[in-house]
């Protein structure tokens, strides 16, 4: 552990990682370092980030490719900045299209930190109707077999990502048709279980009194 009075924890990722960070902030005896979502980081953030990592005991991070956005923000690159003996917990990015087979997440490719007007979520049927004038497509809906196939594809895609990156396992949580808010905003039940698995991967004794999400929906606002 570091020489600071409390073990230092850093959580890096997207909105899902923000939930895990917020929960850890309520834990006594643990210092949680604040960082921006990885898709908002710029070159100005890198020096301070690397300096903080050198004083971090536990890094909880979602898979990020090397040189993400031409910056040394890959999860392997950041883990290499940790002190000897630090713990790395790799958490999968959750995505589930079982309830939203036509929903897509759109951000400007030149700057993924920008959010389009209203929301970044769009329905492919509405986009096609706007582009072609064919409003009949708005009434399109999957039949039961197609809906189940979309759900299975989401589970299998997550399972492949888990195996490829060596993350914690969460794909089994999608097999029960969870009631997610959007394709990438899990419900509290999913987030609660993933967070429990994160806690199980932490050094023994780091968190003696685990916090709980309760009845709130951390990602239910959109």
Secondary structure, 3 states (H helix, E strand, C coil): CCCCCCEEEEEECCHHHHHHHHHHHCCCCEEEECCCCHHHCCHHHHHHHHHHHCCCCEEEEECCCCCHHHCCCCHHHHHCCCCCCCEEEEECCCCCCCCCCCEEECCCCCCCCCCCCCCCEEEHHHHHHHHHCCHHHHHCCCCHHHHHHHHHHHHHHHHHHHHHHCCCCCHHHHCCCCCCCECCECCHHHHHHHHHHHHHHCCCCCCCCCCCCCCCCCCCCC
